Amino acid sequence: MMGIRRSHTLYLLALVLLLLVGVAAQRLAPFDETDKMISGFEDRMIFYLMKGLVFEHHLPPGNNGRLLEPSLAAYILGGTQDSLCYKWKTAGRLYTDGTVRKILVLHRPGITEYSPVLKRNLTNDEWATEKLKEEGVPVENIEFIPVPPAAFGTFAEARVISALVRARNVRRLVLVSSTHHTKRVWLSFSHFNADNAFESYIYGSEERTGIPEYLSETMKLRFYTYFVFPIDRLRGHFRG
């Protein structure tokens, strides 16, 4: 455990040092305007952080750009309303391209924006359905999956969805997530599919955010890698 804490400390120190070096390099750059310097530093920092956060594994194309054997299901990871809007578009493209036949969506209790047609606020699931319909997905091919609340949401989703596709004998599962979440999502689902009971693929949406979110995701990825996965394996060992 001390070794894990030490690795986190070293990682944070290295990140701070990288930030300081980047700032110093920008200050030494001659004749650059301040806004261009800041923008250039941010772009390089985002590029550096994204390299460690992104993992996409796409389905191979078949004839005429379509799959020879379409996947049976895609699962859209949860997120904020703004984040989900990007995921709907990605899932819609996969459906209209003939890549997937069924769209599984995380069920979210509660209400969202007001509907003038219904004269009431939409539930979160109704809102998701309307957005997916706009992207070309018919209602009958959308299914909402409840996941019990948990401290680690992505981990809980991976556990429930992996068990579901096993029970339904789904051969292929396509995951749709924010691009900067793809590596943590992939590792989470791989954790519950160690025996390769189903093929899994992952697509990132076109969502873009800022350095604070990328830093936060970097720490989440480290926490999952060094704490969440090992502890769950240990629990499985004692249960077994």
Residue, then its C-alpha position, 0 to 999 in steps of 0.5 A: m500500500m505504501g508503494i501505491r501511495r508513493s507512486h501517486t505522490l511521484y506522479l503528482l510531483a511529475l505532473v506539477l514539474l511538467l506544468l512548471v517546465g511548460v510555463a517556463a518554456q512559454r515565458l522564454a519564447p520570444f515575441d509571442e503574444t500572451d494569449k497565443m502562448i497560453s493557448g499553445f501551452e494548453d494545447r500541448m498539455i491537453f495532447y499530453l493528457m489525452k495520450g494516456l486517457v484514450f483507447e478506441h477499438h473499432l469494429p472492422p468494416g465489411n463490404n461497402g463500409r458496413l459490417l458483414e455481421p452487425s453487432l447485437a448491442a451498443y451500450i451508452l455510458g452515463g454522463t452529464q446531459d451535455s456529455l450525453c448529447y455527444k454520445w447520442k450522435t455517436a450511437g446514432r451513427l453506429y445504428t444508421d450505419g447498420t453497425v448495431r441493432k440494439i441500443l442499451v442506455l443507462h436508466r437515470p431516475g428524475i426529470t429534465e427539461y420541459s416539454p411543451v407538447l406533453k405540458r410537463n417535464l420529461t423524465n431523463d429516459e424520455w429525454a434520452t429516447e427523444k434525442l436518440k429518435e432524432e439520431g435515427v434510432p427507433v424507440e423499439n430498439i432502445e432499452f434502458i438498463p438500471v444500475p444500482p448507485a455505487a461509489f464508482g459509477t463506471f465500474a458498476e456499469a461495467r459489472v451490470i452490463s457485462a453480466l447482462v450481455r453474458a446472460r443474453n448470449v450477446r456475442r458483440l458489445v459496442l461501448v460508447s463513451s466520452t473520448h477521454h473516458t475510453k481507457r477507463v471504460w475499456l479497462s473496467f469492462s475488460h475486468f469483467n470479461a477476462d475470459n472473453a465471453f463476448e467481443s467488446y469494442i469502444y467508440g469515443s464521442e466528439e465531446r471536448t473539455g478542458i485541462p481540469e477535467y482531463l486531470s481529474e480523469t487521469m487521477k480516476l484512471r490511476f485510482y481504478t488501476y491501483f485500487v479499484f481493480p486489485i481490491d475487486r480481484l482480491r474480493g473475488h479470490f476470497r469469495g472463490 
